[in-house]
Amino acid sequence: MSESRSNYESCLSDCGRSIPGLGIERPELVDYSKQNTTVDQTRIETELERLELFGASLLHVGVGNSQLAKRFSPYVGHITGITVSDAEKQHADSLGLPNYEVHLLNKYSANLGTLPHRYHFILDNNLAGFACCQKHFGWMMKNYVKLLATQGQIFTDQRGMDWVVGDPRWKLTFEDLVRLEQKYPLKAVRRTNFVYALRRVS
Ligand SMILES: C[S@@+](CC[C@H](N)C(=O)[O-])C[C@H]1O[C@@H](n2cnc3c(N)ncnc32)[C@H](O)[C@@H]1O
């Protein structure tokens, strides 16, 4: 059985910052509008493609080059994207996809919960990669649960969970996702060796 405490639970508890999250001011970390899709996000998209998506509502956290929206918008009901990069938002808007809407919104902020939809899938390949402290990571998780439709799922990937801007204790493992079940109504599932889901169970 896994240890009862995750490494990240010994990270800073409250950063005290009014703008949470690390790296926001560093375009090389947060502007992927002209970069290729990462390996981890590509794997998440491959998993998504296996599913029945007709009419589904997707929340893409960290839209990057918006290839995910281009690929899936013909098959789903709606895609909301969020980013902290003006360039990524401008690129997303320029695509003119009718069912794709991108917001400049910080996922570690309380405002995340104000998004107007409930989502069948939340896609976030860097859950804690930009995390500043446990308080703001907790806000994000609480809001993700709130934003999930019944039986909705968060998809993430081990490579993205291994990538951190700050404290290396934010690197997450599948066991850390299992331990999140103690705090949130979520069930962790391995979909492949790398892609994991957190399914809302109530
Ligand atoms: C390394 S890029 C990855 C882009 C894309 N998901 C991919 O894998 O190809 C990180 C993404 O996360 C977004 N991001 C970083 N910090 C964020 C935060 N606090 N709230 C919302 N999005 C954030 C960036 O704007 C960017 O879209």
The ligand as a Tripos MOL2 file, in Angstrom:
@<TRIPOS>MOLECULE
LIG
   27    29     1     0     0
SMALL
NO_CHARGES

@<TRIPOS>ATOM
      1 C1          3.7360   23.9170  -21.3870 C.3       1 LIG1
      2 S1          2.2870   24.6810  -22.0930 S.3       1 LIG1
      3 C2          1.3920   23.2510  -22.6670 C.3       1 LIG1
      4 C3          0.3820   23.5360  -23.7330 C.3       1 LIG1
      5 C4         -0.4540   22.3140  -24.1600 C.3       1 LIG1
      6 N1         -1.3020   21.8740  -23.0780 N.3       1 LIG1
      7 C5          0.4170   21.1760  -24.6000 C.2       1 LIG1
      8 O1          0.6900   20.2870  -23.7820 O.co2     1 LIG1
      9 O2          0.8580   21.1660  -25.7720 O.co2     1 LIG1
     10 C6          1.4330   25.1130  -20.5870 C.3       1 LIG1
     11 C7          0.0240   25.6400  -20.7570 C.3       1 LIG1
     12 O3         -0.5710   25.8740  -19.4750 O.3       1 LIG1
     13 C8         -1.0620   27.1770  -19.4030 C.3       1 LIG1
     14 N2         -0.9560   27.6370  -18.0030 N.ar      1 LIG1
     15 C9          0.1550   27.7860  -17.2590 C.ar      1 LIG1
     16 N3         -0.1710   28.2100  -16.0130 N.ar      1 LIG1
     17 C10        -1.5200   28.3040  -15.9860 C.ar      1 LIG1
     18 C11        -2.4460   28.6920  -14.9870 C.ar      1 LIG1
     19 N4         -2.0480   29.0690  -13.7720 N.pl3     1 LIG1
     20 N5         -3.7500   28.6960  -15.3120 N.ar      1 LIG1
     21 C12        -4.1690   28.3160  -16.5530 C.ar      1 LIG1
     22 N6         -3.3390   27.9270  -17.5320 N.ar      1 LIG1
     23 C13        -2.0200   27.9330  -17.2480 C.ar      1 LIG1
     24 C14        -0.2160   27.9660  -20.3740 C.3       1 LIG1
     25 O4         -0.8250   29.1690  -20.7890 O.3       1 LIG1
     26 C15        -0.0690   26.9500  -21.4890 C.3       1 LIG1
     27 O5         -1.2280   26.9420  -22.2890 O.3       1 LIG1
@<TRIPOS>BOND
     1     1     2 1
     2     2     3 1
     3     2    10 1
     4     3     4 1
     5     4     5 1
     6     5     6 1
     7     5     7 1
     8     7     8 2
     9     7     9 1
    10    10    11 1
    11    11    12 1
    12    11    26 1
    13    12    13 1
    14    13    14 1
    15    13    24 1
    16    14    15 ar
    17    14    23 ar
    18    15    16 ar
    19    16    17 ar
    20    17    18 ar
    21    17    23 ar
    22    18    19 1
    23    18    20 ar
    24    20    21 ar
    25    21    22 ar
    26    22    23 ar
    27    24    25 1
    28    24    26 1
    29    26    27 1
@<TRIPOS>SUBSTRUCTURE
     1 LIG1         1 GROUP 0 **** ****
